Amino acid sequence: MNLDALYSKLLVKTNAKLALIVLDGLGDIATGGPDSSTPLEASYTPNLDALTQNSAQGRMIPVAPGITPGSGPGHLGLFGYDPLEFQVGRGVIEALGLGIDLKPGDVCARANFCSMDAKGIVTDRRAGRIATEVCEELCDILSKKIKKIGDTQVIIRAGKEHRFVVIFRGKGLEGPLTDSDPNREGLPIAAVKPTDAKSAKQKKAAKLVADFYAAALPLIAKKKPANGFLMRGIAHQPAIPTFEQRYGLRAAAIAVYPMYKGLAQLVGMEKIEGPQTIAEQFERYVAEYDNYDYFFIHYKYTDKAGEDGNFEAKKKAIEDFDAALPILLGKKPDVIAITGDHSTPVAMKGHSWHPQPVLLNSACSGSDKLERFTETGANMGSLGIFEAKYLIRLMQANAKMFDKFGA
């Protein structure tokens, strides 16, 4: 029997409330010898510490040992979808998060405005993290001038800061395509190519991207610091079973950034719009408590600080999260999981393969008798090291949602 089919067979409907709280890029590494700390270890977190007293801890492998995940695979794993089986382009996720109704055959790209020198070399992949207002102005310039390429409609929507999406809507298109992002400064924008050299639909889509670049770059050439753009996750929307179908849980997502709203929407979670701070997110959770069985709450700023290589900023982000945590604990769900979608070590300034720490709390989670929630503590926890795709199943077990297997 397929494992998912077994879980479905054992499923028991309860009135339990479950909450997954994701501090994006939470995991980190200590690099300065035996006395060095990670940002999580260095943070003042009295509320997490108190919760830890009655919790189990462990570490999670986001995809497979040694594989560094993007945010898409990282979150799909947390939602219980094997990221190797369910591969979703980042452009699709971002487009859904911005509220765009995708149609069959739409090819979507997640894009970053970037800085380039006179020779076309990328000098800053995020254009200094320009303000959202600047991004909106640039997208307005592009969308007014580029509405169609040949027989294909082009849709451009601004996201947050340097991020935006481009949707190609026409006949005979398909992804995935390779990225134009060289993934580091000092290189030119990469040519986008089909991932399947035999696919005529992918070839057509790749040609459209090249034509879009040819039309768009001259329009923003003098708009420093954002005088170029990079495209990633160029793909079409796949078929995917909903969260409620898989787990019997009506789920809601409380996230600020479009990509994470899109990930939640992709699996059928309902987006709850409005909150901008973690305190507001927790307050909205309290207000919506009776309306859903499962809450996904996303906090971005740990990842942002990790990518900037800013230890103090990551530490402060964790402390800000901890300060707001009592709002959620005032109406405590039956099962709480607190973790990251991956690690973003300050020393590496990017995502990594290091297993992220996870804390699991429920009436039957047991206590590992650890004083704090840290990477070091998680290494000693009873959950051990496991693949992230099993977290939802452990949460369901802690909610007493599974019948006994066998006699």
RODO-2510 file (C-alpha; in nm, 4 decimals, decimal comma):
residues 407
     n   res          X          Y          Z
     1     m     0,0000     0,0000     0,0000
     2     n     0,1171     0,3530    -0,0814
     3     l     0,2150     0,5399     0,2381
     4     d    -0,0144     0,8354     0,1671
     5     a    -0,2997     0,5915     0,1068
     6     l    -0,2252     0,4280     0,4440
     7     y    -0,2355     0,7617     0,6236
     8     s    -0,5666     0,8378     0,4546
     9     k    -0,7073     0,5014     0,5605
    10     l    -0,6067     0,5611     0,9230
    11     l    -0,7379     0,9195     0,9312
    12     v    -0,9795     1,0068     1,2120
    13     k    -1,1630     1,3405     1,2074
    14     t    -1,1157     1,5456     1,5259
    15     n    -1,1724     1,9052     1,6281
    16     a    -0,8023     1,9653     1,6892
    17     k    -0,6348     2,2919     1,5904
    18     l    -0,2875     2,2726     1,4348
    19     a    -0,0418     2,5552     1,3654
    20     l     0,2765     2,5490     1,1601
    21     i     0,4905     2,8552     1,2280
    22     v     0,7754     2,9030     0,9830
    23     l     1,0653     3,1345     1,0600
    24     d     1,2061     3,1410     0,7087
    25     g     1,5703     3,0334     0,6907
    26     l     1,5808     2,9831     1,0689
    27     g     1,8631     2,7279     1,0799
    28     d     2,2226     2,8458     1,1026
    29     i     2,5732     2,7234     1,1781
    30     a     2,8291     2,8230     1,4419
    31     t     3,1612     2,9017     1,2762
    32     g     3,3875     3,0498     1,5444
    33     g     3,4906     2,7490     1,7497
    34     p     3,3415     2,5838     2,0608
    35     d     3,2249     2,9117     2,2188
    36     s     3,0528     3,0530     1,9101
    37     s     2,6768     3,0730     1,8743
    38     t     2,4158     3,0736     1,6024
    39     p     2,1699     3,3664     1,5942
    40     l     1,9051     3,1388     1,7490
    41     e     2,1404     3,0418     2,0310
    42     a     2,2442     3,4043     2,0909
    43     s     1,8869     3,5369     2,0977
    44     y     1,6905     3,6261     2,4110
    45     t     1,3789     3,4101     2,3704
    46     p     1,1991     3,3679     2,7042
    47     n     0,8689     3,2682     2,5430
    48     l     1,0214     3,0027     2,3176
    49     d     1,2233     2,8815     2,6171
    50     a     0,9056     2,8404     2,8233
    51     l     0,7345     2,6513     2,5408
    52     t     1,0394     2,4275     2,5069
    53     q     0,9907     2,2864     2,8576
    54     n     0,6974     2,0756     2,7339
    55     s     0,8085     2,0133     2,3757
    56     a     1,0005     1,7699     2,1612
    57     q     1,2788     1,8844     1,9304
    58     g     1,4667     1,7547     1,6283
    59     r     1,6189     1,8462     1,2935
    60     m     1,4615     1,8167     0,9490
    61     i     1,6154     1,7467     0,6099
    62     p     1,4245     1,9728     0,3684
    63     v     1,4706     1,7635     0,0512
    64     a     1,7517     1,5058     0,0723
    65     p     2,0958     1,5052     0,2363
    66     g     2,3229     1,7632     0,0781
    67     i     2,0535     1,9275    -0,1367
    68     t     1,9985     2,3001    -0,0842
    69     p     1,6304     2,3857    -0,1392
    70     g     1,4630     2,6941    -0,2745
    71     s     1,1702     2,8338    -0,0797
    72     g     0,9214     2,6424    -0,2954
    73     p     1,0551     2,2919    -0,2275
    74     g     1,1263     2,3891     0,1336
    75     h     0,7646     2,4829     0,2008
    76     l     0,6079     2,2048    -0,0031
    77     g     0,8046     1,9625     0,2137
    78     l     0,6651     2,1256     0,5281
    79     f     0,3154     2,0894     0,3823
    80     g     0,3793     1,7172     0,3346
    81     y     0,4327     1,7157    -0,0419
    82     d     0,7515     1,5371    -0,1441
    83     p     0,9467     1,8164    -0,3179
    84     l     1,1061     1,5630    -0,5513
    85     e     0,7626     1,4474    -0,6675
    86     f     0,5818     1,7824    -0,6710
    87     q     0,8071     2,0272    -0,8511
    88     v     0,6579     2,3727    -0,8904
    89     g     0,8170     2,6690    -1,0637
    90     r     0,8766     2,9745    -0,8496
    91     g     0,7075     3,1958    -1,1061
    92     v     0,3801     3,0062    -1,0645
    93     i     0,3990     3,0427    -0,6869
    94     e     0,4720     3,4140    -0,7033
    95     a     0,1925     3,4781    -0,9553
    96     l    -0,0635     3,2990    -0,7405
    97     g     0,0557     3,4909    -0,4366
    98     l    -0,0085     3,8192    -0,6166
    99     g    -0,3662     3,7123    -0,6797
   100     i    -0,3320     3,6416    -1,0517
   101     d    -0,5763     3,3863    -1,1892
   102     l    -0,3622     3,1550    -1,3973
   103     k    -0,4984     2,9827    -1,7057
   104     p    -0,3934     2,6469    -1,8520
   105     g    -0,0778     2,6972    -2,0557
   106     d     0,0349     3,0166    -1,8806
   107     v     0,4116     3,0279    -1,8335
   108     c     0,5177     3,2339    -1,5325
   109     a     0,8530     3,3740    -1,4219
   110     r     0,9547     3,5169    -1,0880
   111     a     1,1818     3,8147    -1,1596
   112     n     1,4223     4,0391    -0,9654
   113     f     1,5250     4,3842    -1,0723
   114     c     1,9046     4,3941    -1,0658
   115     s     2,1944     4,6341    -1,1222
   116     m     2,4212     4,5987    -1,4258
   117     d     2,7346     4,7813    -1,5370
   118     a     2,7991     4,9247    -1,8836
   119     k     2,9211     4,5850    -2,0081
   120     g     2,6026     4,4039    -1,9007
   121     i     2,7628     4,2386    -1,5969
   122     v     2,5345     4,1919    -1,2963
   123     t     2,6734     4,3918    -1,0032
   124     d     2,3830     4,3485    -0,7580
   125     r     2,1270     4,0716    -0,8051
   126     r     1,8646     4,2581    -0,5968
   127     a     1,9374     4,6182    -0,7032
   128     g     1,9994     4,7145    -0,3428
   129     r     1,6548     4,5822    -0,2460
   130     i     1,4792     4,8807    -0,4026
   131     a     1,1588     5,0049    -0,2391
   132     t     0,8319     4,8451    -0,3478
   133     e     0,7204     5,1826    -0,4867
   134     v     1,0197     5,1902    -0,7223
   135     c     0,9441     4,8348    -0,8355
   136     e     0,5856     4,9371    -0,9086
   137     e     0,7042     5,2330    -1,1190
   138     l     0,9388     5,0136    -1,3220
   139     c     0,6714     4,7485    -1,3767
   140     d     0,4327     5,0204    -1,4907
   141     i     0,6873     5,1350    -1,7511
   142     l     0,7312     4,7798    -1,8808
   143     s     0,3631     4,6847    -1,8806
   144     k     0,2568     4,9971    -2,0704
   145     k     0,5123     4,9360    -2,3475
   146     i     0,5052     4,5561    -2,3680
   147     k     0,1542     4,4131    -2,3832
   148     k     0,2117     4,1432    -2,6444
   149     i     0,4961     3,9612    -2,8134
   150     g     0,3709     3,8115    -3,1364
   151     d     0,0499     3,6253    -3,0543
   152     t     0,1320     3,6007    -2,6826
   153     q    -0,0027     3,8310    -2,4124
   154     v     0,2503     3,9578    -2,1562
   155     i     0,1306     4,0321    -1,8013
   156     i     0,3637     4,2093    -1,5562
   157     r     0,2864     4,2546    -1,1859
   158     a     0,4990     4,4123    -0,9123
   159     g     0,5668     4,2232    -0,5917
   160     k     0,7541     4,3404    -0,2832
   161     e     1,0813     4,5332    -0,3032
   162     h     1,2838     4,4162    -0,6076
   163     r     1,0523     4,1271    -0,6982
   164     f     0,7947     4,1037    -0,9774
   165     v     0,6331     3,8438    -1,2010
   166     v     0,5952     3,8036    -1,5743
   167     i     0,3247     3,5809    -1,7250
   168     f     0,3272     3,4731    -2,0890
   169     r    -0,0271     3,3819    -2,1971
   170     g    -0,0722     3,2244    -2,5367
   171     k    -0,0937     2,8990    -2,7303
   172     g     0,1692     2,6296    -2,7456
   173     l     0,3728     2,7276    -2,4374
   174     e     0,5251     2,5113    -2,1688
   175     g     0,7951     2,5118    -1,9024
   176     p     1,0141     2,4580    -1,7209
   177     l     1,2943     2,6702    -1,8666
   178     t     1,6389     2,7439    -1,7295
   179     d     1,6934     3,0623    -1,5256
   180     s     1,8418     3,3831    -1,6564
   181     d     1,9773     3,4502    -1,3064
   182     p     2,3522     3,3680    -1,2963
   183     n     2,3092     3,3197    -0,9164
   184     r     2,6015     3,5443    -0,8304
   185     e     2,7364     3,8845    -0,9165
   186     g     3,0142     3,9295    -1,1732
   187     l     2,8434     3,7438    -1,4572
   188     p     2,6082     3,8539    -1,7378
   189     i     2,2402     3,7643    -1,7547
   190     a     2,2207     3,4015    -1,8666
   191     a     2,0358     3,2942    -2,1809
   192     v     1,7118     3,1091    -2,1032
   193     k     1,6874     2,7628    -2,2592
   194     p     1,4414     2,4701    -2,2697
   195     t     1,5033     2,1963    -2,0147
   196     d     1,3818     1,9500    -2,2775
   197     a     1,5596     2,0134    -2,6070
   198     k     1,2895     1,8185    -2,7950
   199     s     0,9967     2,0256    -2,6690
   200     a     0,8614     2,2673    -2,9288
   201     k     0,6475     2,4350    -2,6613
   202     q     0,9501     2,5016    -2,4432
   203     k     1,1453     2,6326    -2,7410
   204     k     0,8668     2,8763    -2,8181
   205     a     0,8551     2,9893    -2,4541
   206     a     1,2341     3,0384    -2,4446
   207     k     1,2184     3,2501    -2,7623
   208     l     0,9471     3,4630    -2,6016
   209     v     1,1659     3,5258    -2,2983
   210     a     1,4558     3,6308    -2,5224
   211     d     1,2266     3,8662    -2,7162
   212     f     1,0937     4,0072    -2,3895
   213     y     1,4471     4,0850    -2,2722
   214     a     1,5241     4,2533    -2,6047
   215     a     1,2190     4,4772    -2,5671
   216     a     1,2388     4,5425    -2,1923
   217     l     1,6052     4,6117    -2,1134
   218     p     1,6293     4,9303    -2,3260
   219     l     1,3249     5,0710    -2,1438
   220     i     1,4973     5,0643    -1,8039
   221     a     1,8626     5,0994    -1,9100
   222     k     1,8959     5,4398    -1,7395
   223     k     1,6891     5,3532    -1,4298
   224     k     1,9727     5,3012    -1,1825
   225     p     2,0176     5,1129    -0,9602
   226     a     1,7532     4,8857    -1,1165
   227     n     1,8579     4,8838    -1,4821
   228     g     1,8169     4,5115    -1,5466
   229     f     1,6267     4,2059    -1,4274
   230     l     1,6763     3,8351    -1,3688
   231     m     1,4166     3,5604    -1,4195
   232     r     1,3812     3,2367    -1,2242
   233     g     1,1388     2,9486    -1,1890
   234     i     0,9996     2,9852    -1,5404
   235     a     0,7261     2,7212    -1,5570
   236     h     0,3583     2,6398    -1,5989
   237     q     0,1163     2,5446    -1,3224
   238     p     0,1096     2,1691    -1,2436
   239     a    -0,1822     1,9617    -1,1162
   240     i    -0,1535     1,9063    -0,7399
   241     p    -0,3936     1,7555    -0,4814
   242     t    -0,5255     1,9990    -0,2230
   243     f    -0,4225     2,0103     0,1412
   244     e    -0,7757     1,9302     0,2553
   245     q    -0,7941     1,6295     0,0231
   246     r    -0,4679     1,4904     0,1601
   247     y    -0,5096     1,5650     0,5303
   248     g    -0,8760     1,6330     0,6006
   249     l    -0,7893     1,9775     0,7362
   250     r    -0,9337     2,3134     0,6345
   251     a    -0,6250     2,5304     0,6165
   252     a    -0,5495     2,9013     0,6222
   253     a    -0,2288     3,0879     0,5414
   254     i    -0,1230     3,4077     0,7175
   255     a     0,1772     3,5372     0,5244
   256     v     0,3037     3,8787     0,4190
   257     y     0,5106     3,8070     0,1075
   258     p     0,3351     3,7005    -0,2164
   259     m     0,5456     3,3917    -0,2766
   260     y     0,4363     3,2256     0,0464
   261     k     0,0746     3,3168    -0,0123
   262     g     0,1148     3,1566    -0,3552
   263     l     0,2602     2,8374    -0,2122
   264     a    -0,0322     2,8106     0,0254
   265     q    -0,2858     2,8838    -0,2485
   266     l    -0,1234     2,6235    -0,4729
   267     v    -0,2219     2,3496    -0,2263
   268     g    -0,5669     2,4948    -0,1619
   269     m    -0,5103     2,6911     0,1586
   270     e    -0,7151     3,0064     0,2005
   271     k    -0,5090     3,3254     0,2014
   272     i    -0,5818     3,5634     0,4863
   273     e    -0,4852     3,9102     0,3708
   274     g    -0,3997     4,2187     0,5719
   275     p    -0,1477     4,1505     0,8515
   276     q     0,1977     4,3005     0,7966
   277     t     0,3816     4,2317     1,1248
   278     i     0,4202     3,9065     1,3151
   279     a     0,2104     4,0501     1,5994
   280     e    -0,0669     4,1308     1,3513
   281     q    -0,0369     3,7812     1,2036
   282     f    -0,0808     3,6221     1,5459
   283     e    -0,3743     3,8540     1,6229
   284     r    -0,5405     3,7486     1,3000
   285     y    -0,4820     3,3838     1,3905
   286     v    -0,6691     3,4441     1,7162
   287     a    -0,9554     3,6132     1,5296
   288     e    -0,9807     3,3258     1,2765
   289     y    -0,9274     3,0444     1,5274
   290     d    -1,2755     2,8963     1,4974
   291     n    -1,2842     2,9093     1,1169
   292     y    -0,9983     2,6714     1,0295
   293     d    -0,8355     2,3490     1,1475
   294     y    -0,4793     2,4309     1,0407
   295     f    -0,2853     2,7563     1,0260
   296     f     0,0340     2,8219     0,8299
   297     i     0,2007     3,1378     0,9633
   298     h     0,5064     3,2638     0,7757
   299     y     0,7759     3,5019     0,9070
   300     k     1,0267     3,6241     0,6487
   301     y     1,2840     3,8359     0,8282
   302     t     1,5131     3,5615     0,9630
   303     d     1,5856     3,4546     0,6054
   304     k     1,6327     3,8106     0,4855
   305     a     1,8962     3,8795     0,7528
   306     g     2,0704     3,5495     0,6804
   307     e     2,0986     3,6322     0,3106
   308     d     2,2425     3,9724     0,4016
   309     g     2,5032     3,8034     0,6232
   310     n     2,3789     4,0091     0,9179
   311     f     2,4078     3,8144     1,2449
   312     e     2,2622     4,0902     1,4633
   313     a     1,9655     4,1449     1,2315
   314     k     1,8835     3,7723     1,2312
   315     k     1,9121     3,7645     1,6104
   316     k     1,6796     4,0664     1,6375
   317     a     1,4287     3,9076     1,3987
   318     i     1,4144     3,6000     1,6225
   319     e     1,3726     3,8168     1,9324
   320     d     1,0940     4,0189     1,7659
   321     f     0,9181     3,6931     1,6834
   322     d     0,9566     3,5724     2,0418
   323     a     0,8160     3,8972     2,1809
   324     a     0,4966     3,8492     1,9757
   325     l     0,4577     3,4768     2,0522
   326     p     0,2391     3,5225     2,3661
   327     i    -0,0408     3,6516     2,1391
   328     l    -0,0632     3,3099     1,9733
   329     l    -0,0090     3,1220     2,2987
   330     g    -0,3021     3,3097     2,4520
   331     k    -0,5243     3,0952     2,2295
   332     k    -0,2912     2,8024     2,2006
   333     p    -0,3574     2,5451     1,9272
   334     d    -0,3595     2,1762     2,0171
   335     v    -0,0457     2,1166     1,8121
   336     i     0,2290     2,3699     1,7416
   337     a     0,5280     2,3179     1,5131
   338     i     0,7911     2,5929     1,4987
   339     t     1,0666     2,5555     1,2411
   340     g     1,2207     2,6926     0,9213
   341     d     1,1715     2,5930     0,5599
   342     h     1,5499     2,5562     0,5318
   343     s     1,8650     2,6989     0,6876
   344     t     2,0104     3,0335     0,5777
   345     p     2,3456     3,0583     0,7568
   346     v     2,4755     3,4109     0,8060
   347     a     2,8254     3,2962     0,7114
   348     m     2,7003     3,1624     0,3766
   349     k     2,4638     3,4509     0,2897
   350     g     2,2216     3,2083     0,1290
   351     h     2,0165     2,8922     0,1622
   352     s     2,1999     2,5763     0,2631
   353     w     2,1509     2,2019     0,3005
   354     h     2,1926     2,2031     0,6812
   355     p     1,8925     2,0415     0,8557
   356     q     1,6698     2,3038     1,0167
   357     p     1,5680     2,2802     1,3839
   358     v     1,2056     2,1969     1,4695
   359     l     1,0037     2,2208     1,7902
   360     l     0,6813     2,0202     1,8301
   361     n     0,4404     2,0893     2,1156
   362     s     0,1165     1,9153     2,2088
   363     a    -0,0441     1,7459     2,5073
   364     c     0,1227     1,4209     2,3993
   365     s     0,4473     1,5433     2,2401
   366     g     0,6374     1,4691     2,5578
   367     s     0,9214     1,6837     2,6872
   368     d     1,2845     1,6414     2,5898
   369     k     1,3714     1,8376     2,9079
   370     l     1,5738     2,0861     2,7074
   371     e     1,6113     2,4404     2,8350
   372     r     1,6014     2,6207     2,5002
   373     f     1,5041     2,5812     2,1347
   374     t     1,8365     2,5899     1,9483
   375     e     2,0254     2,3954     1,6857
   376     t     2,2381     2,2329     1,9585
   377     g     1,9324     2,1379     2,1616
   378     a     1,7513     2,0094     1,8550
   379     n     2,0436     1,7745     1,7910
   380     m     1,9616     1,6027     2,1232
   381     g     1,5840     1,5961     2,0801
   382     s     1,3631     1,2876     2,0662
   383     l     1,2399     1,3632     1,7139
   384     g     1,5872     1,2927     1,5754
   385     i     1,6604     1,3838     1,2148
   386     f     1,3807     1,3212     0,9654
   387     e     1,2591     1,4407     0,6262
   388     a     1,0470     1,7548     0,6373
   389     k     0,7663     1,5884     0,4399
   390     y     0,6796     1,3857     0,7515
   391     l     0,6250     1,6869     0,9780
   392     i     0,2550     1,7170     0,8912
   393     r     0,2095     1,3475     0,9723
   394     l     0,3728     1,3947     1,3143
   395     m     0,1467     1,6942     1,3724
   396     q    -0,1577     1,4847     1,2814
   397     a    -0,0420     1,2048     1,5128
   398     n    -0,0032     1,4554     1,7970
   399     a    -0,3584     1,5721     1,7205
   400     k    -0,4744     1,2087     1,7586
   401     m    -0,5916     1,2014     1,3974
   402     f    -0,4734     0,8464     1,3188
   403     d    -0,6336     0,5181     1,4158
   404     k    -0,4150     0,2241     1,5168
   405     f    -0,2465     0,0350     1,2337
   406     g    -0,3083    -0,3384     1,2408
   407     a    -0,4373    -0,5664     1,5147
***
